[in-house]
Amino acid sequence: MQTKVKRANIMGPGRVNLMFMNSVVLVGVLLTAIPFIYMITASFRQQGELYSLPVTIMPREWHGHNYVKLFGDTNFVIWYGNTIFTAGLRTVLGVYFAALAGAAFAKYNFRFKRFFFFLVLATLTLPFQVLLVPLFLMMVDFGWVDTYWAVIVPGIVGAFNIFLMRQYIEAVPDELMDAARIDGASEFGIFHRIIIPLVRPALGVVAILTFVNTWNDFLWPLIVLHDDTKYLLSIGIATMDGPYDVEIGAIMAASFLSTLPILIVFVLMQRQIIAGLTQGAIRG
């Protein structure tokens, strides 16, 4: 009798619901992963097999000529280096200045503080396309067209990042900052030695968002970069799709390699990301 009760508890409604939810999640993961898996396997297919039917996940024969063509006939390595440089520098500067602005709004009082913070949040309502023309004219006046400064500097600090950092830094105890001031620490010393170590989860989230947005950015770099040796990956891969010669296999190889840094960053910082998002949700 006890065995039957235990079996009934094991296969109870809660267990069935859990199995159903896991099945739904598994199906969602497969639907999400199949295009990515096909992109990887397509990079090892011959050109003719990419157009053959029926479509198969795995190639009939594995070939590496797409990667040979990618590295030999294009500036892919240069594009890769350009993207790493711009995304890395913009991420470092963006995180630092977002933390500075967040600390200013969270821990310091100054005139029109609420107005300026509201003004920062109001920029979230503006689509980037509205700012393209005036922003491009500014780049022309600065002489930054066809330079990496035009990609890195505009929008280096997003309003959402400032808001996120402000919410985190507000939770830093004022007593710690006051104690540091009594010990003779400067305001920048307090920022670097007290605030920054206490808001590392938020810094990780801001870093991920900034890096991914810069890595995947296409429209703005397409407008301000004209020299093909200065292209980022997003533009360079798009130029491989020509009107007469379309090497789908090489494009799949380039797309696969371009996703690796983002995957590596997510794997290395997944705990930091989860901690930052969950703590932010609790504070909200």
Secondary structure by P-SEA (a helix, b strand, c coil): caaaaaaaaaacaaaaaaaaaaaaaaaaaaaaaaaaaaaaaaaacccccccccccccccccccaaaaaaaacccaaaaaaaaaaaaaaaaaaaaaaaaaaaaaaaccccccaaaaaaaaaaaacccccccaaaaaaaaaaaaccccccccccccccccaaaaaaaaaaaaaccaaaaaaaaaacccaaaaaaccccccaaaaaaaaaaaaaaaaaaccaaaaacccccccccaaaaaaacccccccaaaaaaaaaaaaaaaaaaaaaacaaaaaaaaaaaaaac
